[in-house]
């Protein structure tokens, strides 16, 4: 049965790639048979629902997407380079295609090509074109691409969970990364490249051992920051987002070495003041703490209190300057006051963000969006929604809850990655879902709503990749400081 499944899948993929001609209804029937056969094979192989299989179930395990029998081992994943589809991988520039950069071999499918990569410890990514697979082993990885019909270029991340380690710097959205101060941006601080999505920009950073974070612009410019002191400041840039990577700690065990965010990193929110009635509650006897403290002493006081989420201190001359220190609990960053003469420092591992929802000035919160498929929402007022009630048209979908369509697209694999874009009034055909970007009518042309980027891709069943192939301030002007009761303008 396994040989039959492999042969039938290869025939279907070959036809879809143009090397043979089979009517679409027959292709659908063939793929339905493959799906049914795989379910039978799973049962015969002794695979359980948690993806644990006997050795005879290796094919099902491979197609479903699990790449290790060992629980807790970092799972690799592939990310598109410049959109992936229709791109040929390159080295340092679009014409850098030296034969020494890759190993070229035959492969019957994209999945076979991926497995060839995963079995090679030097693999940085793959290029697949019909029955030819290039396993890229160039030490610096895939840094560019070139248009080529029929090819798909994918970058390999040995630990896809590293995509979740990024965090916003000073709010992230509408910010460009800087060095020690808002005007500090030297060419040596970053490597400039291009990326079609924020997700792709982050994947480039993950592959760079020197990367401290990324600055991404909506027009596709990706800055991989390698400044040794990291990203310490930001500058307002409407079409940018600035993200940093916490310093890594190395963990070892079965499988590859992985990185994880450190737990001793405080997050600074410049100009943010959290206090009673404005995003935080006080800690009795610590509002402020007795005496004047340095920044480190204030942090130490917070660590002594189990409920402390962070600290507030006046902006001053340096970290060693003794100042007033206020401890805060039950912090909700979105309700704190911005543009103040104070800084808020979030304690490591504190949850001050709450669930991510789009700003109401751009679109309604996602819980008010109808027909969202499997709860899949993306950044930038975009969600994966069902096509059937709206004839595959995003303009009809957005109008159904008082919004206006900005973009329409087909997704890659039930996620936020875009396979191809479409006009809002043109149907996305041959699929059960579509990516719609909807905004309130007052925000359609609002630049600050244009910040890019779906969130990190979540790992999905790779078998489903076969199916899409069937379808082509408040501003504060003054403030007084009291040594006993805290900033006088925040007292109620």
Secondary structure as GFF3:
##gff-version 3
##sequence-region A 1 492
A	DSSP	alpha_helix	2	16	.	.	.	ID=ss1
A	DSSP	alpha_helix	24	45	.	.	.	ID=ss2
A	DSSP	three_ten_helix	55	57	.	.	.	ID=ss3
A	DSSP	alpha_helix	58	64	.	.	.	ID=ss4
A	DSSP	beta_strand	77	90	.	.	.	ID=ss5
A	DSSP	three_ten_helix	99	101	.	.	.	ID=ss6
A	DSSP	beta_strand	102	106	.	.	.	ID=ss7
A	DSSP	alpha_helix	110	118	.	.	.	ID=ss8
A	DSSP	beta_strand	125	129	.	.	.	ID=ss9
A	DSSP	beta_strand	132	136	.	.	.	ID=ss10
A	DSSP	beta_strand	144	157	.	.	.	ID=ss11
A	DSSP	three_ten_helix	160	165	.	.	.	ID=ss12
A	DSSP	beta_strand	166	178	.	.	.	ID=ss13
A	DSSP	three_ten_helix	187	189	.	.	.	ID=ss14
A	DSSP	beta_strand	190	194	.	.	.	ID=ss15
A	DSSP	alpha_helix	198	206	.	.	.	ID=ss16
A	DSSP	beta_strand	213	217	.	.	.	ID=ss17
A	DSSP	beta_strand	221	225	.	.	.	ID=ss18
A	DSSP	beta_strand	233	245	.	.	.	ID=ss19
A	DSSP	beta_strand	248	251	.	.	.	ID=ss20
A	DSSP	beta_strand	258	261	.	.	.	ID=ss21
A	DSSP	beta_strand	267	270	.	.	.	ID=ss22
A	DSSP	beta_strand	275	276	.	.	.	ID=ss23
A	DSSP	beta_strand	279	287	.	.	.	ID=ss24
A	DSSP	alpha_helix	295	304	.	.	.	ID=ss25
A	DSSP	beta_strand	308	314	.	.	.	ID=ss26
A	DSSP	beta_strand	326	329	.	.	.	ID=ss27
A	DSSP	three_ten_helix	333	335	.	.	.	ID=ss28
A	DSSP	beta_strand	342	346	.	.	.	ID=ss29
A	DSSP	three_ten_helix	366	368	.	.	.	ID=ss30
A	DSSP	beta_strand	372	378	.	.	.	ID=ss31
A	DSSP	beta_strand	382	386	.	.	.	ID=ss32
A	DSSP	three_ten_helix	388	390	.	.	.	ID=ss33
A	DSSP	alpha_helix	394	399	.	.	.	ID=ss34
A	DSSP	beta_strand	403	411	.	.	.	ID=ss35
A	DSSP	beta_strand	418	422	.	.	.	ID=ss36
A	DSSP	beta_strand	433	440	.	.	.	ID=ss37
A	DSSP	three_ten_helix	441	443	.	.	.	ID=ss38
A	DSSP	three_ten_helix	447	450	.	.	.	ID=ss39
A	DSSP	three_ten_helix	462	470	.	.	.	ID=ss40
A	DSSP	beta_strand	481	482	.	.	.	ID=ss41
A	DSSP	beta_strand	486	487	.	.	.	ID=ss42
A	DSSP	three_ten_helix	488	490	.	.	.	ID=ss43
###
